[in-house]
């Protein structure tokens, strides 16, 4: 059991997502940064879908009630395990009663904590990922406890090749979206030759961008959207749907981010810059 | 011979979009649902694939692997050309109770003023038609319903409400629908349905599927309270009727 002493700013349990209910309007959810969960589950030799804690902006303070092995990844975070500083992308053995204290995130906005074999919280519609109202809560509260299995022997392998250099990337690789062809030369130029900055409105549902491009009057019937879909509103605003994003929408879908670009974008905060590159 | 020409478009690394003509038409929706059913039964296993139908489109998403767009697009074309007319899974007409009391229908007066018809006429019109579910999205269990009488078409509210109650029944443009959960929203609220549209505790959490039909009927406040309790304890039986031949 992991006891939540302080939940941080917004911490939730996530796996790789809640699939197969999109036709009923249920968002996929799951970790925003798939690069981070892959790193953690590779280092801990977990299955790909083992769940992790996603900590946003400010990390949590947590007590491990049983022995296990843990790993942090994603955003750079100042963290201590029993008051000793620890690093991202490294596996640490933890004893029962150990306190993990995570502070501010210094680079990126989402840090992840994984334990050996993942957390064993009950699944709702096939996933542990928090998404209200599919799950009762949207985020962890003080004194919540999250179950995991005891593990007292695990051989830690070489961990040297894991870095967080993707946090520095600002170029998002994109594919053409279904309505890409509606774009005029002027709009294309603005889209690919200028930088955009992240708007205040950025969360697990969507990232809005501050800079508008020239608007349009195209109307279409509501159709499916995906995490990473870039919606183009009539006023010229760009909205990038993220993991908790709605499953359908009526705005033209002009670009589609690659999985990797979604992870890169999910680590950006208000005012930070990004640009698009067609692949 | 297929009755429709379809357009296939890549949609990122792991999805493909198939579009029929940009029209809200039941024969188009049926063709899409038949094709979707055919694919699920023959080629696209549920473990790997998700298929989402909305109005005039079918989106196919692979959960596990990236799609080779050109190859897959050719396959989809072939599958569409070979598809036979298949019998669809059962489709249902769901009869849902709505209480149009002004306590719930907080915009009834506004709608009545704008459209120049009485509240009684609004209720009569709203309960008279059978609506088709053209899509489910926006929120878990939110149905996009087609078939609203023209007289009830009204623009959405200029400023959306921060909170619309769970079960609220609204009007906006050519659409009517039910908010399956509390949410912000800009629709004109004319009533409330006491039956939960989405219930995570059930194995299939949403009883409605795209292609189903909905008919509303008016209930009193007393009956609303009764159905609310019946739903909570799990003894309310939703009225349904098979509709496919």
Interface residues (C-beta under 8 A of the other chain):
Chain A: X19 X20 X21 X22 X23 X24 X25 X26 X27 X124 X125 X133 X134 X175 X176 X177 X178 X220 X221 X222 X223 X224 X226 X228 X229 X246 X247 X248 X249 X253 X256 X257 X258 X259
Chain B: X9 X10 X11 X12 X13 X14 X15 X17 X19 X22 X24 X46 X50 X51 X52 X53 X54 X55 X56 X57 X59 X61 X63 X134 X135 X136 X137 X138 X139 X140 X141 X142 X144 X180 X181 X198 X200 X205 X206 X209 X210
